[in-house]
Amino acid sequence: MEFDRENYPVPMQTGSLGGAAVAGMPTIKQRLDMAVRQAEERLQAVKRAKEILDKNPELEELLNIMQKSHF
């Protein structure tokens, strides 16, 4: 497969990074911190959804109708 070099950048060939961090790539610790933060946000959203559904059980039927009707 050939690429038109005027319109598409040619990827750089790099050797060993020699332990240097790649610019813009988060560390393992940063990735873990981000994953924990996202999991906590999802948990809060799920708890809130459960709370709403517990107070309004008819919403489940409404959501099922909407999902089946694709709107």
N, C-alpha and C positions, 0 to 999 in steps of 0.2 A: 504494500500500500504506500503510495507516494503522497506527500503533503505539499501544498503550495506554500513555500517558505515565506512568501511575502505576506500572506494573510494569517498564517498560524505560527506561533512561536515554537522554536525547537527546544525540547526539554534539555536542561543542563545535565551533563553526566557528572556525578560526584563520586568521589572515593569514600574512604572511611572518614567518619566525622571525628574520630580521635577523641571521643568523649564530649565534644562540644554539643550543646543543646541546639536543636533546630529552632530557628526564629519562629515564634508564633505557636509552637507546639507546647501545650501545657505539660507540666510535670505529672508524675503519677499521683503525687499528693494533691495537686490542684484538680486532677480528674476525679479523684475520690471525693474531695470536698464538694465538687460540683454535683456528683452523683448523689451524695447524701442530701444536699440542698434540694435537688429535683425530687427525690423520693419523699422528703418531708412536705414539699409543696403538693405533690400528688396525694399524699395521705390526708392533708388538710382538705383538699377538694373532695375526696371520697367521703370523709367524715361529714362535710357539709351537705353533700348530695344525700347521704343516708338520713341526716337530720331532716332535710326537706321532705324526703319521701315518707319518713315516719309520720310527719305532720299532715301529709297530703297523699294518702295511698292511691287516690284516683289518678294521680299524675303518671303512675306506671302504665295504666291503661291508655292514657292520652299519648304517651311516648311510643307505646307499641303501635297504636293506630297511625301515628305520624310516620313511624319507620316503615310500616307495611305499605303506606300510601306514597312513600318517597317524597315527602315534603317537610 
